C-alpha cells in the first residue's frame, strides 16, 4: 500500500505551548481554502486522505475521523485545531498544482515582509522638465533588472512560511523557491508599471500646462515605486517685470 505521509508538514521550531498559535498564524491566509478543500473531497479522495491520516496518527485517530467527519462537515461537532492541522498534513498530495499555487500566492501576499522605502527628490524647472522626466523613465527601465533582483532579495520570507510553502509543494524546495521568485518579480513589475503610468500622466499634465503658458506656478507629485518614493517638483518661472504689469491690468 502506498504511504502518503512522506510529505507531512513538520514546523522546524521547538515544541512549545505556542506551537498551535504559530501554526494558525502561518496558515491564516489559507485556513478557509484548506477547510473548503477538505470538506469538498469526493468519497474516493476522502478515503485516501483518511488512510494517509491513519498512517500518520494511528487507527484510533482514523476511526474517530471517519465517524466524526459528517458532523464536522455539518458543523454540529467542532473540528479541533489539533486534528485539523494533523489532517491537512496530507492534503497537498490530493491538490492540483493550480490549487497549491493559488494558496502559495495567498501565503506570500499575507506574509511578505515590509520593505522600507527610501526617498528621492528631483527638482527642475519649466524649461527642462520634459527632458528630466524622460530621463527618469529611461533610468527606471534601464535599472529594471538590477532593481527587481534587489527587491526579491528584500522579499525573503520567515522560515515557518518557507516550511509551509515547501509543504504545499510536497517538499519540493526548488519549486517553492521558483514560485516565490516568480511571484515577487510579478509584483515588482506590477508596481513599476503602475508607477511609470503615474509618471507619464504627470508628464502629460505638465506638457498641457506648458502649452497653455501656465508656468508661473509650482507643480509636484510623489510617485511610489517598489523600493522608494520619488518626489518630483517643477518650480514656477519667475515673471518678468513686463509680465507682472500685464497680469496686473488683466
C-alpha positions as CSV (number, residue, x, y, z in Angstrom):
1,X,0.0,0.0,0.0
2,X,1.3,3.4,-0.9
3,X,2.1,5.5,2.1
4,X,1.1,9.2,1.9
5,X,2.7,10.7,4.9
6,X,6.2,11.3,3.5
7,X,5.2,14.9,2.7
8,X,3.8,15.7,6.1
9,X,4.4,19.3,7.3
10,X,6.6,19.5,10.4
11,X,7.4,23.0,11.5
12,X,11.1,23.4,12.2
13,X,10.7,25.0,15.6
14,X,10.8,23.9,19.3
15,X,7.6,22.3,20.6
16,X,6.2,24.9,23.0
17,X,2.7,25.8,24.1
18,X,2.7,28.5,21.4
19,X,3.1,26.0,18.6
20,X,-0.6,25.8,17.8
21,X,-0.9,29.6,17.6
22,X,2.2,29.8,15.5
23,X,0.8,27.3,13.1
24,X,-2.5,29.2,12.9
25,X,-0.7,32.5,12.2
26,X,1.4,30.9,9.5
27,X,-1.6,29.3,7.8
28,X,-4.1,32.1,8.5
29,X,-4.5,33.3,4.8
30,X,-5.3,29.8,3.6
31,X,-7.2,28.3,6.5
32,X,-10.5,28.8,4.7
33,X,-9.2,27.3,1.5
34,X,-8.0,24.2,3.4
35,X,-11.3,23.8,5.1
36,X,-13.1,24.1,1.8
37,X,-10.8,21.6,0.1
38,X,-11.1,19.0,2.9
39,X,-14.9,19.2,3.2
40,X,-15.4,19.0,-0.6
41,X,-13.4,16.0,-1.4
42,X,-15.1,13.3,-3.4
43,X,-15.6,10.0,-1.5
44,X,-12.7,8.2,-3.0
45,X,-10.2,11.0,-2.4
46,X,-11.5,11.5,1.2
47,X,-10.9,7.8,1.7
48,X,-7.3,8.1,0.6
49,X,-6.8,11.2,2.8
50,X,-8.1,9.4,5.8
51,X,-5.9,6.4,5.1
52,X,-2.9,8.7,4.9
53,X,-4.1,10.3,8.2
54,X,-4.3,6.8,9.7
55,X,-0.7,6.0,8.6
56,X,0.5,9.2,10.4
57,X,-1.6,9.1,13.6
58,X,-2.9,5.5,14.1
59,X,-6.2,3.6,13.9
60,X,-7.8,5.3,16.9
61,X,-7.4,8.8,15.3
62,X,-8.6,7.4,12.0
63,X,-11.7,5.7,13.4
64,X,-12.6,8.9,15.2
65,X,-12.1,11.0,12.0
66,X,-14.2,8.6,9.9
67,X,-17.0,8.6,12.5
68,X,-17.0,12.3,13.1
69,X,-16.4,13.6,9.6
70,X,-20.1,14.1,8.7
71,X,-20.6,16.0,12.0
72,X,-17.6,18.2,11.3
73,X,-18.9,18.9,7.8
74,X,-22.4,19.9,9.1
75,X,-20.8,22.0,11.9
76,X,-22.5,20.1,14.7
77,X,-19.2,19.0,16.1
78,X,-16.2,21.3,16.2
79,X,-13.1,20.2,14.4
80,X,-10.3,21.0,16.8
81,X,-7.2,22.9,15.6
82,X,-5.0,20.0,16.6
83,X,-7.0,17.5,14.5
84,X,-7.3,19.9,11.6
85,X,-3.6,20.6,11.4
86,X,-3.0,16.8,11.5
87,X,-5.4,16.2,8.7
88,X,-4.1,18.9,6.4
89,X,-0.7,17.4,6.6
90,X,-1.6,15.1,3.8
91,X,-3.8,17.4,1.7
92,X,-1.1,18.7,-0.8
93,X,-0.9,15.1,-2.2
94,X,-4.5,15.5,-3.3
95,X,-4.4,19.0,-4.6
96,X,-3.9,20.1,-8.2
97,X,-0.9,22.3,-9.0
98,X,-3.2,25.2,-9.6
99,X,-4.8,24.8,-6.1
100,X,-1.4,24.7,-4.5
101,X,-0.1,27.7,-6.4
102,X,-3.2,29.8,-5.5
103,X,-2.6,29.0,-1.8
104,X,1.1,29.8,-2.1
105,X,0.4,33.2,-3.6
106,X,-2.0,33.9,-0.7
107,X,0.7,32.9,1.8
108,X,3.3,35.1,0.0
109,X,0.9,38.0,-0.2
110,X,0.0,37.8,3.5
111,X,3.5,37.2,4.9
112,X,5.5,39.4,2.5
113,X,8.0,41.4,4.6
114,X,7.7,45.2,4.9
115,X,10.2,46.9,2.6
116,X,11.1,50.3,3.9
117,X,11.0,52.8,1.0
118,X,13.8,55.3,0.6
119,X,13.1,58.8,-0.6
120,X,14.4,60.5,-3.7
121,X,13.7,64.1,-4.7
122,X,14.2,65.7,-8.1
123,X,13.6,69.4,-8.7
124,X,13.6,71.0,-12.1
125,X,12.0,74.0,-13.9
126,X,9.6,74.6,-16.8
127,X,12.5,74.9,-19.3
128,X,13.9,71.5,-18.6
129,X,11.1,69.4,-17.1
130,X,10.4,67.4,-20.2
131,X,14.0,66.2,-20.6
132,X,14.2,65.5,-16.9
133,X,11.0,63.3,-16.9
134,X,12.1,61.5,-20.0
135,X,15.5,60.7,-18.3
136,X,13.7,59.4,-15.2
137,X,11.7,57.0,-17.3
138,X,14.8,55.8,-19.2
139,X,16.7,55.3,-15.9
140,X,13.9,53.2,-14.4
141,X,13.7,51.0,-17.5
142,X,17.5,50.6,-17.6
143,X,17.7,49.6,-13.9
144,X,14.7,47.3,-14.0
145,X,16.6,44.0,-13.9
146,X,19.0,45.1,-11.1
147,X,16.2,46.7,-9.0
148,X,14.0,43.6,-9.4
149,X,16.7,41.4,-8.1
150,X,17.3,43.7,-5.2
151,X,13.5,43.7,-4.5
152,X,13.5,39.9,-4.5
153,X,16.4,39.8,-2.0
154,X,14.4,42.1,0.3
155,X,11.3,39.9,0.0
156,X,12.6,36.8,1.8
157,X,10.0,35.1,3.9
158,X,10.2,33.9,7.6
159,X,11.3,30.3,8.0
160,X,8.0,29.0,9.1
161,X,6.4,30.4,5.9
162,X,9.1,28.8,3.8
163,X,8.5,25.5,5.5
164,X,4.7,25.8,4.8
165,X,5.5,26.7,1.2
166,X,7.7,23.6,0.8
167,X,5.0,21.5,2.4
168,X,2.4,22.8,-0.2
169,X,4.9,21.9,-2.9
170,X,5.2,18.4,-1.4
171,X,8.7,19.1,-0.1
172,X,9.9,20.4,-3.5
173,X,12.1,23.2,-2.2
174,X,13.1,24.3,-5.7
175,X,9.5,24.6,-6.9
176,X,8.6,26.6,-3.8
177,X,11.5,29.0,-4.4
178,X,10.7,29.3,-8.1
179,X,7.0,30.2,-7.4
180,X,8.1,32.7,-4.8
181,X,10.6,34.2,-7.2
182,X,8.1,34.4,-10.0
183,X,5.5,35.9,-7.6
184,X,7.9,38.6,-6.3
185,X,9.1,39.5,-9.8
186,X,5.4,39.8,-11.0
187,X,4.7,42.1,-8.0
188,X,7.7,44.2,-8.8
189,X,6.7,44.5,-12.4
190,X,3.1,45.4,-11.5
191,X,4.2,48.1,-9.1
192,X,6.8,49.5,-11.5
193,X,4.3,49.7,-14.4
194,X,1.8,51.5,-12.1
195,X,4.5,54.0,-11.1
196,X,5.5,54.6,-14.7
197,X,1.9,55.2,-15.6
198,X,1.7,57.9,-12.9
199,X,4.9,59.4,-14.2
200,X,3.5,59.5,-17.8
201,X,0.2,61.1,-16.6
202,X,2.1,63.7,-14.7
203,X,4.3,64.5,-17.8
204,X,1.1,64.8,-19.9
205,X,-0.4,67.2,-17.4
206,X,2.8,69.3,-17.3
207,X,3.0,69.5,-21.1
208,X,-0.6,70.7,-21.2
209,X,0.2,73.4,-18.6
210,X,3.3,74.4,-20.5
211,X,1.4,74.7,-23.8
212,X,-1.1,76.9,-22.0
213,X,1.7,79.0,-20.6
214,X,0.7,78.0,-17.0
215,X,4.3,78.0,-16.0
216,X,4.1,80.7,-13.3
217,X,3.3,78.2,-10.6
218,X,4.8,75.2,-8.9
219,X,3.6,71.6,-9.5
220,X,4.8,68.4,-7.8
221,X,4.0,64.8,-7.4
222,X,5.1,61.8,-5.2
223,X,5.2,58.5,-7.0
224,X,5.5,55.2,-5.2
225,X,8.0,52.8,-6.7
226,X,8.6,49.3,-5.2
227,X,11.6,50.4,-3.1
228,X,11.4,54.2,-3.0
229,X,9.2,57.2,-3.1
230,X,10.1,59.7,-5.8
231,X,9.2,63.3,-5.2
232,X,9.3,65.5,-8.3
233,X,8.9,69.2,-8.2
234,X,8.8,71.7,-11.1
235,X,9.4,75.2,-9.8
236,X,7.5,78.1,-11.2
237,X,9.0,80.5,-13.8
238,X,9.7,83.9,-12.4
239,X,7.7,86.6,-14.1
240,X,9.4,89.4,-15.9
241,X,8.6,92.9,-14.9
242,X,6.6,93.4,-18.1
243,X,4.6,90.2,-17.5
244,X,3.8,91.3,-14.0
245,X,2.4,94.6,-15.4
246,X,0.3,92.8,-18.0
247,X,-1.1,90.5,-15.4
248,X,-1.9,93.4,-13.1
249,X,-4.1,95.1,-15.6
250,X,-6.0,92.0,-16.7
